[in-house]
Amino acid sequence: MEVSRPLKSDCRLKHRPLTPIRTLRGVLCLVVYISTAFMFLAYFAPVGVVLLRLFSIRCSRKAVSFLFGLWLALWPSLFEKLNKTKVIFSGDSVPRKERVLLIANHRTEVDWMYLWNLALRKGSLGYIKYILKSSLMKLPIFGWGFHVLEFIAVERKWEIDEPILHSKLSTLKDPQDPLWLAVFPEGTDYTEEKCKKSQKFATEIGLPVLTNVLLPKTKGFYACLEVLRDSLDAGLSYIFLASLPNFVIQLHAVYDVTIAYKNQCPSFLDNVFGVDPSEVHMHVRRIPIEGIPASETKAAAWLMNAFQLKDQLLSDFNVEGQFPNQLNEKELSTFKCLLTFTVVLSLTAMFAYLTFFSVIWFKVYVGLSCAYLTIATCFKLQLIPLTDYVNAFCFSNKQKTG
């Protein structure tokens, strides 16, 4: 394959200037998003991930997906309504409310946030989970949120991550639990420096030299396939390949999602202040599950071939400015965005009043909630139903008496 010119963006001017008004608006957005996140976690986490989970993991996950899905919906609204960023979908259509595996390329630090725009349109925003680096779990407040939403944190060292992945993925095998599992097989975001190292490594060991993506890490992809392949109803299962992680069930298809940006790749603050990007393009390619080999060696070769196709697709985007076969996805409803914002802000205002101006017991509640979230996130604690504890206790007694 001919080596094409890589996508470049770092040296370009921002799509929109950072005016004083945009600066003020960005600061207000940060205040709103951080304060709403804190209040939602402090007041809803004890109910969703402690009380309900002691009786039913499924009910707990439904409550968490609904409550925190409201907060997550603020981000697509920011991107599309406030920042006026166009999100353009192409390729194969994505079905609604399915258990899926998303595999995507990793162009920048905020790729994963734009997947929310797709998930929101498909009624699965609260069910999306990511495999992410463990250092992100240390982020104040947001790390708590990642834990509550059951994101899978890894160290990016296979000898450490293998048992973690198998353990965490095994908790997601219930076919009645809606799930979007997003994985970035590259393991890190794309930069030209990383690309050169990836190309050098590929040349040394005889792998394809890629220009617009990094070599994918295949072990994590195969681990997801191995654990989840048989856990989903064949009639309801899909895998989405979008430069994200892998999630497998008994599937009909894998979807390869390729993400590209018009103008330049945005940073987190570019999104907050609304200076970039002008357009986000997502291309979805559907692959029948029968086309994904069961053996680890062949599955790794399949993933490598998929990234070669992805690399070519990005090269074509660099020339054409768009992906082929654009879809007519509906725009987000302005009314629903405003309604969600009103609900979230109203609940936050009520919680703030209860915390600072009401009886002391609300302060105690918030303090205990924060303490629990800190400990649970730090030590990766997830409660299990009381019935499981009882069954384990009875089984232990039977073994002793036997």
BAPADO-717075 format. One record per residue (C-alpha): residue number from 0; x, y, z. Coordinates in Angstrom, 3 decimals. Each point is the difference from the previous one (the first is absolute). Layout:
ATOM num        x        y        z
ATOM NUM        X        Y        Z
...
END
This chain:
ATOM num        x        y        z
ATOM   0    0.000    0.000    0.000
ATOM   1    1.265    3.451   -0.881
ATOM   2    0.857    2.110    3.014
ATOM   3   -2.172    3.119   -0.048
ATOM   4    0.481    3.291    1.751
ATOM   5   -1.203   -0.009    3.636
ATOM   6   -2.813    2.156    1.275
ATOM   7    1.464    3.179    1.473
ATOM   8   -1.726    2.458    2.270
ATOM   9    2.241    1.278    2.782
ATOM  10    1.287    3.047   -1.863
ATOM  11   -3.325    1.263   -1.343
ATOM  12   -2.001    2.908    1.331
ATOM  13   -3.068   -0.762    2.029
ATOM  14   -3.270   -0.180   -1.928
ATOM  15   -1.505    2.729    2.202
ATOM  16    1.932    2.737    1.857
ATOM  17    0.167   -0.093    3.791
ATOM  18   -1.885    3.222    0.707
ATOM  19   -0.706    1.382    3.507
ATOM  20   -3.597   -1.190   -0.349
ATOM  21    1.127   -3.527   -0.883
ATOM  22    2.417    0.051    2.921
ATOM  23   -2.748    1.039    2.419
ATOM  24   -2.382   -2.562   -1.466
ATOM  25    2.638   -2.732    0.304
ATOM  26    0.652    0.816    3.664
ATOM  27   -3.741   -0.076    0.711
ATOM  28   -0.294   -3.343   -1.793
ATOM  29    2.787   -1.466    2.134
ATOM  30   -1.656    1.264    3.188
ATOM  31   -3.373   -1.442   -1.050
ATOM  32    1.390   -3.367   -1.092
ATOM  33    2.183   -0.486    3.078
ATOM  34   -2.671    1.132    2.474
ATOM  35   -2.736   -2.113   -1.590
ATOM  36    2.322   -3.027   -0.120
ATOM  37    0.873    0.389    3.685
ATOM  38   -3.605    0.373    1.150
ATOM  39   -1.256   -2.900   -2.117
ATOM  40    2.747   -2.256    1.330
ATOM  41   -0.366    1.082    3.614
ATOM  42   -3.767   -0.463    0.102
ATOM  43   -0.710   -2.790   -2.500
ATOM  44    3.033   -2.289    0.374
ATOM  45   -0.990   -1.322    3.479
ATOM  46   -3.428   -0.916   -1.360
ATOM  47    1.111   -1.375   -3.358
ATOM  48    3.239   -1.815    0.801
ATOM  49   -0.496   -0.874    3.662
ATOM  50   -3.659   -0.436    0.982
ATOM  51   -1.380   -1.399   -3.272
ATOM  52    3.094   -2.062   -0.744
ATOM  53   -0.374   -1.877    3.294
ATOM  54   -3.268   -1.399   -1.362
ATOM  55    0.472   -0.119   -3.778
ATOM  56    2.922    0.852   -2.271
ATOM  57   -2.377    0.308   -2.963
ATOM  58   -2.232    2.538    1.784
ATOM  59    3.084    1.881    1.161
ATOM  60    1.348    0.249   -3.543
ATOM  61   -3.347    1.178   -1.359
ATOM  62   -0.214    2.734    2.632
ATOM  63    3.598    1.098   -0.563
ATOM  64   -0.419    0.035   -3.786
ATOM  65   -3.144    2.139    0.238
ATOM  66    1.183    2.469    2.635
ATOM  67    3.523    0.497   -1.273
ATOM  68   -1.153   -0.237   -3.605
ATOM  69   -1.771    3.315    0.673
ATOM  70    3.321    1.573    0.949
ATOM  71    1.893   -1.590   -2.900
ATOM  72   -2.579    1.443   -2.412
ATOM  73    1.257    3.495    0.853
ATOM  74    3.170   -0.650   -1.998
ATOM  75   -1.565   -0.772   -3.415
ATOM  76   -2.201    3.044    0.566
ATOM  77    3.110    2.120    0.609
ATOM  78    1.726   -1.332   -3.099
ATOM  79   -2.875    0.294   -2.457
ATOM  80   -2.268    2.748    1.345
ATOM  81    2.333    2.431    1.746
ATOM  82    3.242   -0.549   -1.922
ATOM  83   -1.842   -0.596   -3.314
ATOM  84    2.255   -2.950   -0.808
ATOM  85   -1.416   -2.142   -2.800
ATOM  86    0.059   -3.739    0.728
ATOM  87   -0.236   -1.903   -3.287
ATOM  88   -0.598   -3.753   -0.141
ATOM  89    0.720   -2.259   -2.968
ATOM  90    0.263   -3.657   -0.941
ATOM  91   -2.392   -2.542    1.510
ATOM  92   -2.915    0.967    2.225
ATOM  93    0.225   -0.843    3.698
ATOM  94   -3.034   -1.740    1.578
ATOM  95   -1.591    1.392    3.190
ATOM  96    0.405   -1.407    3.494
ATOM  97    2.256   -2.946   -0.758
ATOM  98    2.881   -1.578    1.902
ATOM  99    2.979    1.072   -2.075
ATOM 100    3.768    0.079   -0.110
ATOM 101    1.496    3.246   -1.279
ATOM 102    3.531   -0.047   -1.387
ATOM 103    1.285    3.403   -1.095
ATOM 104    3.168    1.814   -1.017
ATOM 105    1.426    2.432    2.548
ATOM 106    0.749    3.305   -1.717
ATOM 107   -0.106    2.225    3.082
ATOM 108   -0.764    0.114    3.728
ATOM 109   -3.731    0.635   -0.540
ATOM 110   -0.938   -2.676   -2.576
ATOM 111   -1.827   -1.948    2.682
ATOM 112   -2.219    2.979    0.833
ATOM 113   -1.308    0.246   -3.558
ATOM 114   -1.177   -3.596    0.182
ATOM 115   -2.618    1.382    2.395
ATOM 116   -1.540    1.805   -2.980
ATOM 117   -0.523   -3.350   -1.710
ATOM 118   -1.156   -1.811    3.149
ATOM 119   -2.519    2.753    0.841
ATOM 120   -1.647   -0.378   -3.397
ATOM 121   -0.278   -3.751    0.516
ATOM 122   -1.483    0.106    3.498
ATOM 123    3.109   -1.503    1.622
ATOM 124    1.785    2.988    1.506
ATOM 125   -0.177   -1.213    3.595
ATOM 126    1.199   -3.487   -0.916
ATOM 127    3.273    0.927   -1.708
ATOM 128    3.169   -1.147    1.761
ATOM 129    3.638    0.524   -0.879
ATOM 130    3.281   -1.758    0.542
ATOM 131    2.276    2.836    1.086
ATOM 132    3.395    0.560    1.600
ATOM 133   -0.019   -0.205    3.773
ATOM 134    1.473    3.478    0.525
ATOM 135   -3.319    1.511   -1.139
ATOM 136   -1.691   -1.552    3.029
ATOM 137    1.986    2.452    2.147
ATOM 138   -1.727    3.039   -1.518
ATOM 139   -1.933    1.883    2.695
ATOM 140   -3.775   -0.640   -0.198
ATOM 141    0.168   -1.450   -3.524
ATOM 142    1.954   -3.004    1.287
ATOM 143   -2.938   -0.716    2.313
ATOM 144   -2.299    0.147   -3.013
ATOM 145    2.154   -2.441   -1.979
ATOM 146   -0.208   -2.427    2.921
ATOM 147   -3.773    0.352    0.403
ATOM 148   -0.498   -0.593   -3.739
ATOM 149    2.231   -3.106    0.254
ATOM 150    2.711    1.099   -2.408
ATOM 151    2.859   -2.505   -0.127
ATOM 152    3.348    1.494    1.049
ATOM 153    3.205   -1.609   -1.288
ATOM 154    3.717    0.611    0.516
ATOM 155    0.929   -0.723   -3.649
ATOM 156    2.290   -2.823    1.154
ATOM 157   -1.432   -3.302   -1.146
ATOM 158    1.301   -2.088    2.911
ATOM 159   -1.939    2.314    2.345
ATOM 160   -2.997    0.698   -2.232
ATOM 161   -0.867   -3.545   -1.092
ATOM 162   -1.572   -1.138    3.320
ATOM 163   -1.643    3.415    0.450
ATOM 164   -1.620   -0.137   -3.436
ATOM 165   -1.256   -3.547    0.426
ATOM 166   -1.383    0.782    3.446
ATOM 167   -1.771    3.224   -1.018
ATOM 168   -1.291   -1.337   -3.326
ATOM 169   -1.479   -3.037    1.729
ATOM 170   -2.313    2.344    1.940
ATOM 171   -1.419    1.331   -3.303
ATOM 172   -1.099   -3.331   -1.449
ATOM 173   -3.676    0.202    0.957
ATOM 174   -1.818    0.233   -3.380
ATOM 175   -2.906    1.852    1.656
ATOM 176    2.245    2.922    0.967
ATOM 177    0.230    2.573   -2.824
ATOM 178    3.629    0.724   -0.823
ATOM 179    2.194    2.018   -2.319
ATOM 180    3.631   -0.887    0.674
ATOM 181    2.458    2.378   -1.640
ATOM 182    3.657   -0.892   -0.534
ATOM 183    2.903    1.830   -1.633
ATOM 184    2.334   -2.766   -1.226
ATOM 185    2.822    2.487   -0.655
ATOM 186    0.255    0.467    3.768
ATOM 187    0.833    3.712   -0.200
ATOM 188   -0.918    3.065   -2.032
ATOM 189    1.691    0.694   -3.333
ATOM 190    2.937    2.389   -0.370
ATOM 191    2.602    0.218   -2.751
ATOM 192    2.731   -0.964    2.461
ATOM 193   -1.906   -3.112    1.078
ATOM 194   -0.738   -0.776   -3.627
ATOM 195    3.708    0.026   -0.894
ATOM 196    0.761   -2.388    2.867
ATOM 197   -2.870   -2.229   -1.090
ATOM 198    1.233   -0.006   -3.606
ATOM 199    3.554   -0.817    1.092
ATOM 200   -1.246   -2.903    2.114
ATOM 201   -2.214   -1.252   -2.855
ATOM 202    2.963    0.043   -2.402
ATOM 203    2.194   -1.920    2.436
ATOM 204   -2.464   -2.855    0.493
ATOM 205   -1.538   -0.068   -3.467
ATOM 206   -3.436    1.467    0.731
ATOM 207   -1.849    2.500   -2.240
ATOM 208    1.274    3.580    0.195
ATOM 209   -2.976    2.193    0.902
ATOM 210   -0.167    3.762   -0.460
ATOM 211   -3.182    1.319    1.618
ATOM 212   -0.380   -2.525    2.824
ATOM 213    2.334   -1.842    2.352
ATOM 214    0.488   -3.753    0.045
ATOM 215   -2.885   -1.523    1.978
ATOM 216    0.638   -2.027    3.138
ATOM 217   -1.630   -3.338   -0.682
ATOM 218    0.051   -1.745    3.391
ATOM 219   -2.666    2.209    1.568
ATOM 220   -2.195   -0.362   -3.067
ATOM 221    0.206   -3.765    0.141
ATOM 222   -0.651   -0.051    3.758
ATOM 223   -3.265    1.867   -0.566
ATOM 224   -0.998   -2.434   -2.733
ATOM 225    0.911   -3.022    2.063
ATOM 226   -1.938    1.049    3.106
ATOM 227   -3.097    1.535   -1.593
ATOM 228   -0.516   -1.933   -3.237
ATOM 229   -2.495   -2.461    1.474
ATOM 230   -1.706    2.356    2.438
ATOM 231   -2.355    1.795   -2.342
ATOM 232   -3.143   -0.937   -1.802
ATOM 233    0.940   -0.540   -3.640
ATOM 234   -3.061    1.914   -1.103
ATOM 235    0.967    3.084    1.969
ATOM 236    3.768    0.121   -0.172
ATOM 237    2.343    2.201   -1.932
ATOM 238    3.625    1.062    0.316
ATOM 239    0.973    3.466   -1.003
ATOM 240    3.529    0.541   -1.197
ATOM 241    0.862    3.653    0.354
ATOM 242    3.532    0.255    1.206
ATOM 243   -1.426   -0.849    3.375
ATOM 244    0.205   -3.113    2.126
ATOM 245   -1.566   -3.252   -0.781
ATOM 246   -3.032   -1.492    1.413
ATOM 247   -1.356   -3.271   -1.123
ATOM 248   -3.067   -1.986    0.422
ATOM 249   -1.681   -2.474   -2.182
ATOM 250   -0.087    2.464   -2.818
ATOM 251   -1.420    0.505   -3.387
ATOM 252    2.546    2.640   -0.930
ATOM 253    2.934    2.175    0.977
ATOM 254   -0.123    3.699   -0.761
ATOM 255    3.237    1.767   -0.775
ATOM 256   -0.402    3.684    0.902
ATOM 257    2.533    2.411   -1.433
ATOM 258    0.120    3.524    1.435
ATOM 259    1.399    3.032   -1.824
ATOM 260   -0.113    3.757    0.544
ATOM 261   -0.377    2.867   -2.454
ATOM 262    2.415    2.880    0.559
ATOM 263    2.036   -1.619    2.789
ATOM 264   -0.135   -2.435    2.898
ATOM 265   -1.518    1.648    3.093
ATOM 266    1.171   -0.089    3.581
ATOM 267   -2.279   -0.126    3.033
ATOM 268    0.270    3.766    0.504
ATOM 269   -0.692    0.605   -3.707
ATOM 270   -3.344   -1.703    0.599
ATOM 271   -0.713    1.919    3.185
ATOM 272    0.765    3.404   -1.521
ATOM 273   -1.579   -0.886   -3.352
ATOM 274    2.962    0.853   -2.245
ATOM 275    0.288   -3.446   -1.639
ATOM 276   -0.922   -2.234   -1.760
ATOM 277   -2.188    1.256   -2.840
ATOM 278   -1.071   -3.521   -1.028
ATOM 279    0.277   -3.509    1.445
ATOM 280   -0.339   -2.892   -2.453
ATOM 281   -0.771   -3.583    1.075
ATOM 282    0.055   -2.838   -2.513
ATOM 283   -1.512   -3.351    1.025
ATOM 284    0.912   -3.205   -1.830
ATOM 285   -2.027   -3.136    0.730
ATOM 286    1.864   -3.332    0.103
ATOM 287   -1.924   -3.281    0.482
ATOM 288    1.135   -1.773    3.152
ATOM 289    0.745   -3.091   -2.061
ATOM 290    2.809    2.013   -1.575
ATOM 291    1.838    0.331    3.321
ATOM 292    2.108   -3.113    0.664
ATOM 293   -0.246   -1.778    3.351
ATOM 294    3.722   -0.687    0.412
ATOM 295    2.229    2.674    1.532
ATOM 296    2.517    0.039   -2.859
ATOM 297   -2.624    0.353   -2.702
ATOM 298   -2.009    2.549    1.998
ATOM 299    3.167    2.104    0.354
ATOM 300    0.550   -0.179   -3.768
ATOM 301   -3.611    1.012   -0.566
ATOM 302    0.396    3.047    2.265
ATOM 303    3.220    1.005   -1.767
ATOM 304   -1.748   -0.200   -3.363
ATOM 305   -2.886    2.087    1.355
ATOM 306    2.442    2.735    1.002
ATOM 307    1.595   -0.080   -3.435
ATOM 308   -3.433    0.688   -1.474
ATOM 309   -0.544    2.703    2.599
ATOM 310    3.322    1.602   -0.906
ATOM 311   -0.995    0.139   -3.671
ATOM 312   -3.394    1.418    0.891
ATOM 313    1.669    2.823    1.934
ATOM 314    2.383    0.665   -2.889
ATOM 315   -2.989    0.360   -2.316
ATOM 316   -1.682    2.300    2.526
ATOM 317    3.116    2.175    0.023
ATOM 318   -0.434    0.492   -3.744
ATOM 319   -3.788    0.068   -0.371
ATOM 320   -0.951    1.680    3.290
ATOM 321   -2.710   -2.578    0.698
ATOM 322   -0.697   -3.713    0.309
ATOM 323   -2.032   -1.868   -2.637
ATOM 324   -3.660   -0.990    0.374
ATOM 325   -1.186    2.730    2.351
ATOM 326   -3.082   -0.792    2.117
ATOM 327   -2.976    2.242    0.742
ATOM 328    0.082   -0.214    3.787
ATOM 329   -2.436    2.370    1.686
ATOM 330    1.367    3.023    1.817
ATOM 331   -0.347    0.104    3.760
ATOM 332   -3.310    1.473    1.115
ATOM 333    0.502    3.534    1.335
ATOM 334   -3.040   -0.440    2.255
ATOM 335    1.360   -3.231    1.527
ATOM 336    3.424    1.584    0.505
ATOM 337   -1.560    2.976    1.814
ATOM 338   -2.241   -2.292    2.054
ATOM 339    2.957   -2.147    1.074
ATOM 340    2.027    3.091    0.892
ATOM 341   -2.912    1.407    2.037
ATOM 342   -0.515   -3.266    1.898
ATOM 343    3.701   -0.429    0.787
ATOM 344    0.435    3.623    1.076
ATOM 345   -3.171   -0.056    2.112
ATOM 346    1.057   -3.160    1.825
ATOM 347    3.457    1.463    0.567
ATOM 348   -1.479    3.219    1.409
ATOM 349   -2.240   -2.014    2.344
ATOM 350    2.911   -2.160    1.171
ATOM 351    2.158    3.102    0.557
ATOM 352   -2.737    1.569    2.122
ATOM 353   -0.410   -3.182    2.057
ATOM 354    3.764   -0.251    0.497
ATOM 355    0.787    3.584    0.984
ATOM 356   -3.225    1.423    1.426
ATOM 357   -1.999   -2.907    1.392
ATOM 358    0.424   -2.275    3.012
ATOM 359    3.408   -1.388    0.859
ATOM 360   -0.981   -3.540   -0.915
ATOM 361    0.299    0.823   -3.696
ATOM 362    3.589    1.140    0.587
ATOM 363    0.662   -3.289    1.788
ATOM 364   -1.572   -1.907   -2.903
ATOM 365    2.167    1.807   -2.563
ATOM 366    3.115   -0.505    2.129
ATOM 367   -0.615   -3.733    0.359
ATOM 368   -0.801   -0.264   -3.712
ATOM 369    3.268    1.703   -0.954
ATOM 370    1.933   -2.224    2.400
ATOM 371   -1.551   -3.131   -1.499
ATOM 372    0.647    1.144   -3.584
ATOM 373    3.621    0.802    0.826
ATOM 374    0.640   -3.372    1.624
ATOM 375   -1.944   -1.999   -2.600
ATOM 376    1.771    1.697   -2.899
ATOM 377    3.442   -0.298    1.592
ATOM 378   -0.377   -3.687    0.823
ATOM 379   -2.276   -0.885   -2.976
ATOM 380   -2.785   -1.243    2.244
ATOM 381   -3.327   -1.151   -1.456
ATOM 382   -2.684   -1.364    2.306
ATOM 383   -1.782   -3.250   -0.793
ATOM 384   -3.603   -0.917    0.941
ATOM 385   -0.667   -1.203    3.541
ATOM 386   -1.246   -3.312   -1.381
ATOM 387    3.494   -0.655   -1.381
ATOM 388    1.523    0.575    3.426
ATOM 389   -2.554   -2.360    1.560
ATOM 390    0.606   -2.674   -2.636
ATOM 391    3.767    0.295    0.442
ATOM 392   -0.376   -0.298    3.785
ATOM 393   -2.238   -3.083   -0.324
ATOM 394    2.360   -1.615   -2.493
ATOM 395    2.953    0.626    2.319
ATOM 396   -1.854   -1.613    2.914
ATOM 397   -0.905   -3.019   -2.116
ATOM 398    3.633   -0.490   -0.927
ATOM 399    1.078    0.184    3.636
ATOM 400   -2.667   -2.458    1.187
ATOM 401    0.561   -2.272   -2.999
END
